[in-house]
Amino acid sequence: MKPFQIIDHTADLRLRASGHDLEELFGNAALGLAAIFVADAPLIKRPGNPEKVCLAAEVTEILLVTFLNEILTRSQTNKKLYTRAKILRLSEKSIDAQIFGVPISGFDRDVKAVSYHNGAIETKRGILTVQLVVDI
């Protein structure tokens, strides 16, 4: 199982993330988003300082997209690359997490948003997978 994969898409990118459970899926999706910002993101081992994220949504897929867009907003606002997410509490409708960001001078890509388009979480052979469109 690959934790995430970035797939070219017309005028955008697709991010496919996988995990054995929701916590791993959310964490791998966050790492995939970081890799869209900076190609070498998975290689950055500096832990960064934790920042708390508490969000709620009506369904898990919307919660995931909201979580990733929160990371995106903080990345651009704080000029940080968030390379790790520690899930403190996660249900189908809410998340409490810590995200760990390291200061960065610039991004490889300008990411506008993570989209809900075709963002259904699927389960196959015990692995959760989601594919999201990332507007660049």
MODELLER restraints for C-alpha pairs under 7 A, 6 or more apart:
rsr = mdl.restraints
at = mdl.atoms
rsr.add(forms.Gaussian(group=physical.xy_distance, feature=features.Distance(at['CA:2:A'], at['CA:18:A']), mean=6.81, stdev=0.5))
rsr.add(forms.Gaussian(group=physical.xy_distance, feature=features.Distance(at['CA:3:A'], at['CA:17:A']), mean=5.81, stdev=0.5))
rsr.add(forms.Gaussian(group=physical.xy_distance, feature=features.Distance(at['CA:3:A'], at['CA:18:A']), mean=5.23, stdev=0.5))
rsr.add(forms.Gaussian(group=physical.xy_distance, feature=features.Distance(at['CA:3:A'], at['CA:19:A']), mean=6.54, stdev=0.5))
rsr.add(forms.Gaussian(group=physical.xy_distance, feature=features.Distance(at['CA:3:A'], at['CA:28:A']), mean=5.44, stdev=0.5))
rsr.add(forms.Gaussian(group=physical.xy_distance, feature=features.Distance(at['CA:4:A'], at['CA:16:A']), mean=5.47, stdev=0.5))
rsr.add(forms.Gaussian(group=physical.xy_distance, feature=features.Distance(at['CA:4:A'], at['CA:17:A']), mean=4.18, stdev=0.5))
rsr.add(forms.Gaussian(group=physical.xy_distance, feature=features.Distance(at['CA:4:A'], at['CA:18:A']), mean=6.09, stdev=0.5))
rsr.add(forms.Gaussian(group=physical.xy_distance, feature=features.Distance(at['CA:4:A'], at['CA:28:A']), mean=6.08, stdev=0.5))
rsr.add(forms.Gaussian(group=physical.xy_distance, feature=features.Distance(at['CA:4:A'], at['CA:29:A']), mean=6.60, stdev=0.5))
rsr.add(forms.Gaussian(group=physical.xy_distance, feature=features.Distance(at['CA:4:A'], at['CA:32:A']), mean=5.60, stdev=0.5))
rsr.add(forms.Gaussian(group=physical.xy_distance, feature=features.Distance(at['CA:5:A'], at['CA:15:A']), mean=5.91, stdev=0.5))
rsr.add(forms.Gaussian(group=physical.xy_distance, feature=features.Distance(at['CA:5:A'], at['CA:16:A']), mean=5.13, stdev=0.5))
rsr.add(forms.Gaussian(group=physical.xy_distance, feature=features.Distance(at['CA:5:A'], at['CA:17:A']), mean=6.46, stdev=0.5))
rsr.add(forms.Gaussian(group=physical.xy_distance, feature=features.Distance(at['CA:6:A'], at['CA:13:A']), mean=6.80, stdev=0.5))
rsr.add(forms.Gaussian(group=physical.xy_distance, feature=features.Distance(at['CA:6:A'], at['CA:14:A']), mean=5.82, stdev=0.5))
rsr.add(forms.Gaussian(group=physical.xy_distance, feature=features.Distance(at['CA:6:A'], at['CA:15:A']), mean=4.82, stdev=0.5))
rsr.add(forms.Gaussian(group=physical.xy_distance, feature=features.Distance(at['CA:6:A'], at['CA:16:A']), mean=6.41, stdev=0.5))
rsr.add(forms.Gaussian(group=physical.xy_distance, feature=features.Distance(at['CA:7:A'], at['CA:13:A']), mean=5.75, stdev=0.5))
rsr.add(forms.Gaussian(group=physical.xy_distance, feature=features.Distance(at['CA:7:A'], at['CA:14:A']), mean=4.85, stdev=0.5))
rsr.add(forms.Gaussian(group=physical.xy_distance, feature=features.Distance(at['CA:7:A'], at['CA:15:A']), mean=6.24, stdev=0.5))
rsr.add(forms.Gaussian(group=physical.xy_distance, feature=features.Distance(at['CA:8:A'], at['CA:14:A']), mean=6.16, stdev=0.5))
rsr.add(forms.Gaussian(group=physical.xy_distance, feature=features.Distance(at['CA:12:A'], at['CA:133:A']), mean=6.75, stdev=0.5))
rsr.add(forms.Gaussian(group=physical.xy_distance, feature=features.Distance(at['CA:12:A'], at['CA:134:A']), mean=5.78, stdev=0.5))
rsr.add(forms.Gaussian(group=physical.xy_distance, feature=features.Distance(at['CA:12:A'], at['CA:135:A']), mean=4.93, stdev=0.5))
rsr.add(forms.Gaussian(group=physical.xy_distance, feature=features.Distance(at['CA:12:A'], at['CA:136:A']), mean=5.45, stdev=0.5))
rsr.add(forms.Gaussian(group=physical.xy_distance, feature=features.Distance(at['CA:13:A'], at['CA:133:A']), mean=5.82, stdev=0.5))
rsr.add(forms.Gaussian(group=physical.xy_distance, feature=features.Distance(at['CA:13:A'], at['CA:134:A']), mean=5.14, stdev=0.5))
rsr.add(forms.Gaussian(group=physical.xy_distance, feature=features.Distance(at['CA:13:A'], at['CA:135:A']), mean=6.68, stdev=0.5))
rsr.add(forms.Gaussian(group=physical.xy_distance, feature=features.Distance(at['CA:14:A'], at['CA:131:A']), mean=6.47, stdev=0.5))
rsr.add(forms.Gaussian(group=physical.xy_distance, feature=features.Distance(at['CA:14:A'], at['CA:132:A']), mean=5.48, stdev=0.5))
rsr.add(forms.Gaussian(group=physical.xy_distance, feature=features.Distance(at['CA:14:A'], at['CA:133:A']), mean=4.51, stdev=0.5))
rsr.add(forms.Gaussian(group=physical.xy_distance, feature=features.Distance(at['CA:14:A'], at['CA:134:A']), mean=5.85, stdev=0.5))
rsr.add(forms.Gaussian(group=physical.xy_distance, feature=features.Distance(at['CA:15:A'], at['CA:32:A']), mean=6.82, stdev=0.5))
rsr.add(forms.Gaussian(group=physical.xy_distance, feature=features.Distance(at['CA:15:A'], at['CA:131:A']), mean=5.51, stdev=0.5))
rsr.add(forms.Gaussian(group=physical.xy_distance, feature=features.Distance(at['CA:15:A'], at['CA:132:A']), mean=5.18, stdev=0.5))
rsr.add(forms.Gaussian(group=physical.xy_distance, feature=features.Distance(at['CA:15:A'], at['CA:133:A']), mean=6.31, stdev=0.5))
rsr.add(forms.Gaussian(group=physical.xy_distance, feature=features.Distance(at['CA:15:A'], at['CA:134:A']), mean=6.89, stdev=0.5))
rsr.add(forms.Gaussian(group=physical.xy_distance, feature=features.Distance(at['CA:16:A'], at['CA:129:A']), mean=6.92, stdev=0.5))
rsr.add(forms.Gaussian(group=physical.xy_distance, feature=features.Distance(at['CA:16:A'], at['CA:130:A']), mean=5.59, stdev=0.5))
rsr.add(forms.Gaussian(group=physical.xy_distance, feature=features.Distance(at['CA:16:A'], at['CA:131:A']), mean=4.20, stdev=0.5))
rsr.add(forms.Gaussian(group=physical.xy_distance, feature=features.Distance(at['CA:16:A'], at['CA:132:A']), mean=6.40, stdev=0.5))
rsr.add(forms.Gaussian(group=physical.xy_distance, feature=features.Distance(at['CA:17:A'], at['CA:25:A']), mean=6.25, stdev=0.5))
rsr.add(forms.Gaussian(group=physical.xy_distance, feature=features.Distance(at['CA:17:A'], at['CA:28:A']), mean=5.94, stdev=0.5))
rsr.add(forms.Gaussian(group=physical.xy_distance, feature=features.Distance(at['CA:17:A'], at['CA:29:A']), mean=5.13, stdev=0.5))
rsr.add(forms.Gaussian(group=physical.xy_distance, feature=features.Distance(at['CA:17:A'], at['CA:129:A']), mean=5.65, stdev=0.5))
rsr.add(forms.Gaussian(group=physical.xy_distance, feature=features.Distance(at['CA:17:A'], at['CA:130:A']), mean=5.51, stdev=0.5))
rsr.add(forms.Gaussian(group=physical.xy_distance, feature=features.Distance(at['CA:17:A'], at['CA:131:A']), mean=6.51, stdev=0.5))
rsr.add(forms.Gaussian(group=physical.xy_distance, feature=features.Distance(at['CA:18:A'], at['CA:25:A']), mean=5.14, stdev=0.5))
rsr.add(forms.Gaussian(group=physical.xy_distance, feature=features.Distance(at['CA:18:A'], at['CA:28:A']), mean=6.71, stdev=0.5))
rsr.add(forms.Gaussian(group=physical.xy_distance, feature=features.Distance(at['CA:18:A'], at['CA:127:A']), mean=6.66, stdev=0.5))
rsr.add(forms.Gaussian(group=physical.xy_distance, feature=features.Distance(at['CA:18:A'], at['CA:128:A']), mean=5.43, stdev=0.5))
rsr.add(forms.Gaussian(group=physical.xy_distance, feature=features.Distance(at['CA:18:A'], at['CA:129:A']), mean=4.33, stdev=0.5))
rsr.add(forms.Gaussian(group=physical.xy_distance, feature=features.Distance(at['CA:18:A'], at['CA:130:A']), mean=6.59, stdev=0.5))
rsr.add(forms.Gaussian(group=physical.xy_distance, feature=features.Distance(at['CA:19:A'], at['CA:25:A']), mean=4.19, stdev=0.5))
rsr.add(forms.Gaussian(group=physical.xy_distance, feature=features.Distance(at['CA:19:A'], at['CA:127:A']), mean=5.77, stdev=0.5))
rsr.add(forms.Gaussian(group=physical.xy_distance, feature=features.Distance(at['CA:19:A'], at['CA:128:A']), mean=5.28, stdev=0.5))
rsr.add(forms.Gaussian(group=physical.xy_distance, feature=features.Distance(at['CA:19:A'], at['CA:129:A']), mean=6.68, stdev=0.5))
rsr.add(forms.Gaussian(group=physical.xy_distance, feature=features.Distance(at['CA:20:A'], at['CA:126:A']), mean=6.55, stdev=0.5))
rsr.add(forms.Gaussian(group=physical.xy_distance, feature=features.Distance(at['CA:20:A'], at['CA:127:A']), mean=4.94, stdev=0.5))
rsr.add(forms.Gaussian(group=physical.xy_distance, feature=features.Distance(at['CA:20:A'], at['CA:128:A']), mean=6.01, stdev=0.5))
rsr.add(forms.Gaussian(group=physical.xy_distance, feature=features.Distance(at['CA:21:A'], at['CA:128:A']), mean=6.47, stdev=0.5))
rsr.add(forms.Gaussian(group=physical.xy_distance, feature=features.Distance(at['CA:23:A'], at['CA:87:A']), mean=6.19, stdev=0.5))
rsr.add(forms.Gaussian(group=physical.xy_distance, feature=features.Distance(at['CA:23:A'], at['CA:90:A']), mean=6.97, stdev=0.5))
rsr.add(forms.Gaussian(group=physical.xy_distance, feature=features.Distance(at['CA:25:A'], at['CA:128:A']), mean=6.81, stdev=0.5))
rsr.add(forms.Gaussian(group=physical.xy_distance, feature=features.Distance(at['CA:26:A'], at['CA:64:A']), mean=6.60, stdev=0.5))
rsr.add(forms.Gaussian(group=physical.xy_distance, feature=features.Distance(at['CA:27:A'], at['CA:84:A']), mean=6.88, stdev=0.5))
rsr.add(forms.Gaussian(group=physical.xy_distance, feature=features.Distance(at['CA:27:A'], at['CA:85:A']), mean=5.33, stdev=0.5))
rsr.add(forms.Gaussian(group=physical.xy_distance, feature=features.Distance(at['CA:30:A'], at['CA:68:A']), mean=6.28, stdev=0.5))
rsr.add(forms.Gaussian(group=physical.xy_distance, feature=features.Distance(at['CA:30:A'], at['CA:85:A']), mean=6.78, stdev=0.5))
rsr.add(forms.Gaussian(group=physical.xy_distance, feature=features.Distance(at['CA:31:A'], at['CA:42:A']), mean=6.80, stdev=0.5))
rsr.add(forms.Gaussian(group=physical.xy_distance, feature=features.Distance(at['CA:31:A'], at['CA:83:A']), mean=5.53, stdev=0.5))
rsr.add(forms.Gaussian(group=physical.xy_distance, feature=features.Distance(at['CA:31:A'], at['CA:84:A']), mean=6.30, stdev=0.5))
rsr.add(forms.Gaussian(group=physical.xy_distance, feature=features.Distance(at['CA:34:A'], at['CA:41:A']), mean=5.76, stdev=0.5))
rsr.add(forms.Gaussian(group=physical.xy_distance, feature=features.Distance(at['CA:34:A'], at['CA:81:A']), mean=6.32, stdev=0.5))
rsr.add(forms.Gaussian(group=physical.xy_distance, feature=features.Distance(at['CA:34:A'], at['CA:82:A']), mean=6.21, stdev=0.5))
rsr.add(forms.Gaussian(group=physical.xy_distance, feature=features.Distance(at['CA:34:A'], at['CA:83:A']), mean=5.88, stdev=0.5))
rsr.add(forms.Gaussian(group=physical.xy_distance, feature=features.Distance(at['CA:35:A'], at['CA:41:A']), mean=4.94, stdev=0.5))
rsr.add(forms.Gaussian(group=physical.xy_distance, feature=features.Distance(at['CA:35:A'], at['CA:42:A']), mean=6.52, stdev=0.5))
rsr.add(forms.Gaussian(group=physical.xy_distance, feature=features.Distance(at['CA:36:A'], at['CA:109:A']), mean=6.73, stdev=0.5))
rsr.add(forms.Gaussian(group=physical.xy_distance, feature=features.Distance(at['CA:37:A'], at['CA:107:A']), mean=5.36, stdev=0.5))
rsr.add(forms.Gaussian(group=physical.xy_distance, feature=features.Distance(at['CA:37:A'], at['CA:108:A']), mean=5.60, stdev=0.5))
rsr.add(forms.Gaussian(group=physical.xy_distance, feature=features.Distance(at['CA:37:A'], at['CA:109:A']), mean=5.23, stdev=0.5))
rsr.add(forms.Gaussian(group=physical.xy_distance, feature=features.Distance(at['CA:37:A'], at['CA:110:A']), mean=6.98, stdev=0.5))
rsr.add(forms.Gaussian(group=physical.xy_distance, feature=features.Distance(at['CA:37:A'], at['CA:111:A']), mean=6.95, stdev=0.5))
rsr.add(forms.Gaussian(group=physical.xy_distance, feature=features.Distance(at['CA:38:A'], at['CA:107:A']), mean=5.65, stdev=0.5))
rsr.add(forms.Gaussian(group=physical.xy_distance, feature=features.Distance(at['CA:38:A'], at['CA:108:A']), mean=5.13, stdev=0.5))
rsr.add(forms.Gaussian(group=physical.xy_distance, feature=features.Distance(at['CA:41:A'], at['CA:83:A']), mean=6.38, stdev=0.5))
rsr.add(forms.Gaussian(group=physical.xy_distance, feature=features.Distance(at['CA:42:A'], at['CA:83:A']), mean=6.90, stdev=0.5))
rsr.add(forms.Gaussian(group=physical.xy_distance, feature=features.Distance(at['CA:47:A'], at['CA:100:A']), mean=6.32, stdev=0.5))
rsr.add(forms.Gaussian(group=physical.xy_distance, feature=features.Distance(at['CA:48:A'], at['CA:100:A']), mean=4.95, stdev=0.5))
rsr.add(forms.Gaussian(group=physical.xy_distance, feature=features.Distance(at['CA:48:A'], at['CA:101:A']), mean=4.83, stdev=0.5))
rsr.add(forms.Gaussian(group=physical.xy_distance, feature=features.Distance(at['CA:48:A'], at['CA:102:A']), mean=4.82, stdev=0.5))
rsr.add(forms.Gaussian(group=physical.xy_distance, feature=features.Distance(at['CA:49:A'], at['CA:100:A']), mean=5.29, stdev=0.5))
rsr.add(forms.Gaussian(group=physical.xy_distance, feature=features.Distance(at['CA:49:A'], at['CA:101:A']), mean=5.99, stdev=0.5))
rsr.add(forms.Gaussian(group=physical.xy_distance, feature=features.Distance(at['CA:50:A'], at['CA:98:A']), mean=5.54, stdev=0.5))
rsr.add(forms.Gaussian(group=physical.xy_distance, feature=features.Distance(at['CA:50:A'], at['CA:99:A']), mean=5.42, stdev=0.5))
rsr.add(forms.Gaussian(group=physical.xy_distance, feature=features.Distance(at['CA:50:A'], at['CA:100:A']), mean=4.60, stdev=0.5))
rsr.add(forms.Gaussian(group=physical.xy_distance, feature=features.Distance(at['CA:51:A'], at['CA:98:A']), mean=5.24, stdev=0.5))
rsr.add(forms.Gaussian(group=physical.xy_distance, feature=features.Distance(at['CA:51:A'], at['CA:99:A']), mean=5.29, stdev=0.5))
rsr.add(forms.Gaussian(group=physical.xy_distance, feature=features.Distance(at['CA:51:A'], at['CA:100:A']), mean=6.37, stdev=0.5))
rsr.add(forms.Gaussian(group=physical.xy_distance, feature=features.Distance(at['CA:52:A'], at['CA:97:A']), mean=5.84, stdev=0.5))
rsr.add(forms.Gaussian(group=physical.xy_distance, feature=features.Distance(at['CA:52:A'], at['CA:98:A']), mean=4.61, stdev=0.5))
rsr.add(forms.Gaussian(group=physical.xy_distance, feature=features.Distance(at['CA:52:A'], at['CA:99:A']), mean=6.58, stdev=0.5))
rsr.add(forms.Gaussian(group=physical.xy_distance, feature=features.Distance(at['CA:53:A'], at['CA:96:A']), mean=5.66, stdev=0.5))
rsr.add(forms.Gaussian(group=physical.xy_distance, feature=features.Distance(at['CA:53:A'], at['CA:97:A']), mean=5.16, stdev=0.5))
rsr.add(forms.Gaussian(group=physical.xy_distance, feature=features.Distance(at['CA:53:A'], at['CA:98:A']), mean=5.98, stdev=0.5))
rsr.add(forms.Gaussian(group=physical.xy_distance, feature=features.Distance(at['CA:54:A'], at['CA:95:A']), mean=5.63, stdev=0.5))
rsr.add(forms.Gaussian(group=physical.xy_distance, feature=features.Distance(at['CA:54:A'], at['CA:96:A']), mean=4.46, stdev=0.5))
rsr.add(forms.Gaussian(group=physical.xy_distance, feature=features.Distance(at['CA:54:A'], at['CA:97:A']), mean=6.53, stdev=0.5))
rsr.add(forms.Gaussian(group=physical.xy_distance, feature=features.Distance(at['CA:55:A'], at['CA:94:A']), mean=5.59, stdev=0.5))
rsr.add(forms.Gaussian(group=physical.xy_distance, feature=features.Distance(at['CA:55:A'], at['CA:95:A']), mean=5.40, stdev=0.5))
rsr.add(forms.Gaussian(group=physical.xy_distance, feature=features.Distance(at['CA:55:A'], at['CA:96:A']), mean=6.72, stdev=0.5))
rsr.add(forms.Gaussian(group=physical.xy_distance, feature=features.Distance(at['CA:56:A'], at['CA:63:A']), mean=6.31, stdev=0.5))
rsr.add(forms.Gaussian(group=physical.xy_distance, feature=features.Distance(at['CA:56:A'], at['CA:93:A']), mean=5.52, stdev=0.5))
rsr.add(forms.Gaussian(group=physical.xy_distance, feature=features.Distance(at['CA:56:A'], at['CA:94:A']), mean=4.14, stdev=0.5))
rsr.add(forms.Gaussian(group=physical.xy_distance, feature=features.Distance(at['CA:56:A'], at['CA:95:A']), mean=6.45, stdev=0.5))
rsr.add(forms.Gaussian(group=physical.xy_distance, feature=features.Distance(at['CA:57:A'], at['CA:63:A']), mean=5.03, stdev=0.5))
rsr.add(forms.Gaussian(group=physical.xy_distance, feature=features.Distance(at['CA:57:A'], at['CA:93:A']), mean=5.12, stdev=0.5))
rsr.add(forms.Gaussian(group=physical.xy_distance, feature=features.Distance(at['CA:57:A'], at['CA:94:A']), mean=6.29, stdev=0.5))
rsr.add(forms.Gaussian(group=physical.xy_distance, feature=features.Distance(at['CA:58:A'], at['CA:93:A']), mean=5.66, stdev=0.5))
rsr.add(forms.Gaussian(group=physical.xy_distance, feature=features.Distance(at['CA:59:A'], at['CA:92:A']), mean=6.22, stdev=0.5))
rsr.add(forms.Gaussian(group=physical.xy_distance, feature=features.Distance(at['CA:59:A'], at['CA:93:A']), mean=5.47, stdev=0.5))
rsr.add(forms.Gaussian(group=physical.xy_distance, feature=features.Distance(at['CA:60:A'], at['CA:92:A']), mean=4.75, stdev=0.5))
rsr.add(forms.Gaussian(group=physical.xy_distance, feature=features.Distance(at['CA:60:A'], at['CA:93:A']), mean=5.65, stdev=0.5))
rsr.add(forms.Gaussian(group=physical.xy_distance, feature=features.Distance(at['CA:61:A'], at['CA:119:A']), mean=6.38, stdev=0.5))
rsr.add(forms.Gaussian(group=physical.xy_distance, feature=features.Distance(at['CA:61:A'], at['CA:120:A']), mean=6.22, stdev=0.5))
rsr.add(forms.Gaussian(group=physical.xy_distance, feature=features.Distance(at['CA:61:A'], at['CA:121:A']), mean=6.57, stdev=0.5))
rsr.add(forms.Gaussian(group=physical.xy_distance, feature=features.Distance(at['CA:63:A'], at['CA:93:A']), mean=6.45, stdev=0.5))
rsr.add(forms.Gaussian(group=physical.xy_distance, feature=features.Distance(at['CA:63:A'], at['CA:94:A']), mean=6.83, stdev=0.5))
rsr.add(forms.Gaussian(group=physical.xy_distance, feature=features.Distance(at['CA:65:A'], at['CA:114:A']), mean=6.26, stdev=0.5))
rsr.add(forms.Gaussian(group=physical.xy_distance, feature=features.Distance(at['CA:65:A'], at['CA:115:A']), mean=6.91, stdev=0.5))
rsr.add(forms.Gaussian(group=physical.xy_distance, feature=features.Distance(at['CA:65:A'], at['CA:116:A']), mean=6.56, stdev=0.5))
rsr.add(forms.Gaussian(group=physical.xy_distance, feature=features.Distance(at['CA:68:A'], at['CA:114:A']), mean=6.81, stdev=0.5))
rsr.add(forms.Gaussian(group=physical.xy_distance, feature=features.Distance(at['CA:69:A'], at['CA:113:A']), mean=6.30, stdev=0.5))
rsr.add(forms.Gaussian(group=physical.xy_distance, feature=features.Distance(at['CA:69:A'], at['CA:114:A']), mean=5.98, stdev=0.5))
rsr.add(forms.Gaussian(group=physical.xy_distance, feature=features.Distance(at['CA:75:A'], at['CA:81:A']), mean=5.71, stdev=0.5))
rsr.add(forms.Gaussian(group=physical.xy_distance, feature=features.Distance(at['CA:75:A'], at['CA:82:A']), mean=6.82, stdev=0.5))
rsr.add(forms.Gaussian(group=physical.xy_distance, feature=features.Distance(at['CA:79:A'], at['CA:103:A']), mean=6.02, stdev=0.5))
rsr.add(forms.Gaussian(group=physical.xy_distance, feature=features.Distance(at['CA:79:A'], at['CA:104:A']), mean=5.89, stdev=0.5))
rsr.add(forms.Gaussian(group=physical.xy_distance, feature=features.Distance(at['CA:80:A'], at['CA:101:A']), mean=5.36, stdev=0.5))
rsr.add(forms.Gaussian(group=physical.xy_distance, feature=features.Distance(at['CA:80:A'], at['CA:102:A']), mean=5.15, stdev=0.5))
rsr.add(forms.Gaussian(group=physical.xy_distance, feature=features.Distance(at['CA:80:A'], at['CA:103:A']), mean=4.34, stdev=0.5))
rsr.add(forms.Gaussian(group=physical.xy_distance, feature=features.Distance(at['CA:80:A'], at['CA:104:A']), mean=5.27, stdev=0.5))
rsr.add(forms.Gaussian(group=physical.xy_distance, feature=features.Distance(at['CA:81:A'], at['CA:101:A']), mean=5.11, stdev=0.5))
rsr.add(forms.Gaussian(group=physical.xy_distance, feature=features.Distance(at['CA:81:A'], at['CA:102:A']), mean=5.34, stdev=0.5))
rsr.add(forms.Gaussian(group=physical.xy_distance, feature=features.Distance(at['CA:81:A'], at['CA:103:A']), mean=6.41, stdev=0.5))
rsr.add(forms.Gaussian(group=physical.xy_distance, feature=features.Distance(at['CA:81:A'], at['CA:104:A']), mean=6.32, stdev=0.5))
rsr.add(forms.Gaussian(group=physical.xy_distance, feature=features.Distance(at['CA:82:A'], at['CA:99:A']), mean=6.32, stdev=0.5))
rsr.add(forms.Gaussian(group=physical.xy_distance, feature=features.Distance(at['CA:82:A'], at['CA:100:A']), mean=5.28, stdev=0.5))
rsr.add(forms.Gaussian(group=physical.xy_distance, feature=features.Distance(at['CA:82:A'], at['CA:101:A']), mean=4.02, stdev=0.5))
rsr.add(forms.Gaussian(group=physical.xy_distance, feature=features.Distance(at['CA:82:A'], at['CA:102:A']), mean=6.47, stdev=0.5))
rsr.add(forms.Gaussian(group=physical.xy_distance, feature=features.Distance(at['CA:83:A'], at['CA:100:A']), mean=6.29, stdev=0.5))
rsr.add(forms.Gaussian(group=physical.xy_distance, feature=features.Distance(at['CA:83:A'], at['CA:101:A']), mean=6.31, stdev=0.5))
rsr.add(forms.Gaussian(group=physical.xy_distance, feature=features.Distance(at['CA:84:A'], at['CA:99:A']), mean=5.82, stdev=0.5))
rsr.add(forms.Gaussian(group=physical.xy_distance, feature=features.Distance(at['CA:84:A'], at['CA:100:A']), mean=5.34, stdev=0.5))
rsr.add(forms.Gaussian(group=physical.xy_distance, feature=features.Distance(at['CA:85:A'], at['CA:97:A']), mean=6.70, stdev=0.5))
rsr.add(forms.Gaussian(group=physical.xy_distance, feature=features.Distance(at['CA:85:A'], at['CA:98:A']), mean=5.72, stdev=0.5))
rsr.add(forms.Gaussian(group=physical.xy_distance, feature=features.Distance(at['CA:85:A'], at['CA:99:A']), mean=4.39, stdev=0.5))
rsr.add(forms.Gaussian(group=physical.xy_distance, feature=features.Distance(at['CA:85:A'], at['CA:100:A']), mean=6.32, stdev=0.5))
rsr.add(forms.Gaussian(group=physical.xy_distance, feature=features.Distance(at['CA:86:A'], at['CA:97:A']), mean=5.56, stdev=0.5))
rsr.add(forms.Gaussian(group=physical.xy_distance, feature=features.Distance(at['CA:86:A'], at['CA:98:A']), mean=5.09, stdev=0.5))
rsr.add(forms.Gaussian(group=physical.xy_distance, feature=features.Distance(at['CA:86:A'], at['CA:99:A']), mean=6.26, stdev=0.5))
rsr.add(forms.Gaussian(group=physical.xy_distance, feature=features.Distance(at['CA:87:A'], at['CA:96:A']), mean=6.38, stdev=0.5))
rsr.add(forms.Gaussian(group=physical.xy_distance, feature=features.Distance(at['CA:87:A'], at['CA:97:A']), mean=4.36, stdev=0.5))
rsr.add(forms.Gaussian(group=physical.xy_distance, feature=features.Distance(at['CA:87:A'], at['CA:98:A']), mean=6.44, stdev=0.5))
rsr.add(forms.Gaussian(group=physical.xy_distance, feature=features.Distance(at['CA:88:A'], at['CA:96:A']), mean=5.41, stdev=0.5))
rsr.add(forms.Gaussian(group=physical.xy_distance, feature=features.Distance(at['CA:88:A'], at['CA:97:A']), mean=4.94, stdev=0.5))
rsr.add(forms.Gaussian(group=physical.xy_distance, feature=features.Distance(at['CA:89:A'], at['CA:95:A']), mean=5.66, stdev=0.5))
rsr.add(forms.Gaussian(group=physical.xy_distance, feature=features.Distance(at['CA:89:A'], at['CA:96:A']), mean=5.02, stdev=0.5))
rsr.add(forms.Gaussian(group=physical.xy_distance, feature=features.Distance(at['CA:89:A'], at['CA:97:A']), mean=6.72, stdev=0.5))
rsr.add(forms.Gaussian(group=physical.xy_distance, feature=features.Distance(at['CA:90:A'], at['CA:96:A']), mean=6.40, stdev=0.5))
rsr.add(forms.Gaussian(group=physical.xy_distance, feature=features.Distance(at['CA:110:A'], at['CA:136:A']), mean=5.78, stdev=0.5))
rsr.add(forms.Gaussian(group=physical.xy_distance, feature=features.Distance(at['CA:111:A'], at['CA:135:A']), mean=6.09, stdev=0.5))
rsr.add(forms.Gaussian(group=physical.xy_distance, feature=features.Distance(at['CA:111:A'], at['CA:136:A']), mean=4.50, stdev=0.5))
rsr.add(forms.Gaussian(group=physical.xy_distance, feature=features.Distance(at['CA:112:A'], at['CA:135:A']), mean=5.35, stdev=0.5))
rsr.add(forms.Gaussian(group=physical.xy_distance, feature=features.Distance(at['CA:112:A'], at['CA:136:A']), mean=5.41, stdev=0.5))
rsr.add(forms.Gaussian(group=physical.xy_distance, feature=features.Distance(at['CA:113:A'], at['CA:134:A']), mean=5.93, stdev=0.5))
rsr.add(forms.Gaussian(group=physical.xy_distance, feature=features.Distance(at['CA:113:A'], at['CA:135:A']), mean=5.23, stdev=0.5))
rsr.add(forms.Gaussian(group=physical.xy_distance, feature=features.Distance(at['CA:114:A'], at['CA:133:A']), mean=6.09, stdev=0.5))
rsr.add(forms.Gaussian(group=physical.xy_distance, feature=features.Distance(at['CA:114:A'], at['CA:134:A']), mean=4.51, stdev=0.5))
rsr.add(forms.Gaussian(group=physical.xy_distance, feature=features.Distance(at['CA:114:A'], at['CA:135:A']), mean=6.18, stdev=0.5))
rsr.add(forms.Gaussian(group=physical.xy_distance, feature=features.Distance(at['CA:115:A'], at['CA:132:A']), mean=6.36, stdev=0.5))
rsr.add(forms.Gaussian(group=physical.xy_distance, feature=features.Distance(at['CA:115:A'], at['CA:133:A']), mean=5.23, stdev=0.5))
rsr.add(forms.Gaussian(group=physical.xy_distance, feature=features.Distance(at['CA:115:A'], at['CA:134:A']), mean=5.92, stdev=0.5))
rsr.add(forms.Gaussian(group=physical.xy_distance, feature=features.Distance(at['CA:116:A'], at['CA:132:A']), mean=6.66, stdev=0.5))
rsr.add(forms.Gaussian(group=physical.xy_distance, feature=features.Distance(at['CA:117:A'], at['CA:132:A']), mean=6.60, stdev=0.5))
rsr.add(forms.Gaussian(group=physical.xy_distance, feature=features.Distance(at['CA:117:A'], at['CA:133:A']), mean=6.32, stdev=0.5))
rsr.add(forms.Gaussian(group=physical.xy_distance, feature=features.Distance(at['CA:118:A'], at['CA:132:A']), mean=6.69, stdev=0.5))
rsr.add(forms.Gaussian(group=physical.xy_distance, feature=features.Distance(at['CA:119:A'], at['CA:130:A']), mean=6.07, stdev=0.5))
rsr.add(forms.Gaussian(group=physical.xy_distance, feature=features.Distance(at['CA:119:A'], at['CA:131:A']), mean=5.60, stdev=0.5))
rsr.add(forms.Gaussian(group=physical.xy_distance, feature=features.Distance(at['CA:119:A'], at['CA:132:A']), mean=5.16, stdev=0.5))
rsr.add(forms.Gaussian(group=physical.xy_distance, feature=features.Distance(at['CA:120:A'], at['CA:130:A']), mean=5.99, stdev=0.5))
rsr.add(forms.Gaussian(group=physical.xy_distance, feature=features.Distance(at['CA:121:A'], at['CA:128:A']), mean=6.48, stdev=0.5))
rsr.add(forms.Gaussian(group=physical.xy_distance, feature=features.Distance(at['CA:121:A'], at['CA:129:A']), mean=5.58, stdev=0.5))
rsr.add(forms.Gaussian(group=physical.xy_distance, feature=features.Distance(at['CA:121:A'], at['CA:130:A']), mean=4.61, stdev=0.5))
rsr.add(forms.Gaussian(group=physical.xy_distance, feature=features.Distance(at['CA:122:A'], at['CA:128:A']), mean=5.56, stdev=0.5))
rsr.add(forms.Gaussian(group=physical.xy_distance, feature=features.Distance(at['CA:122:A'], at['CA:129:A']), mean=5.27, stdev=0.5))
rsr.add(forms.Gaussian(group=physical.xy_distance, feature=features.Distance(at['CA:122:A'], at['CA:130:A']), mean=6.32, stdev=0.5))
rsr.add(forms.Gaussian(group=physical.xy_distance, feature=features.Distance(at['CA:123:A'], at['CA:129:A']), mean=6.33, stdev=0.5))
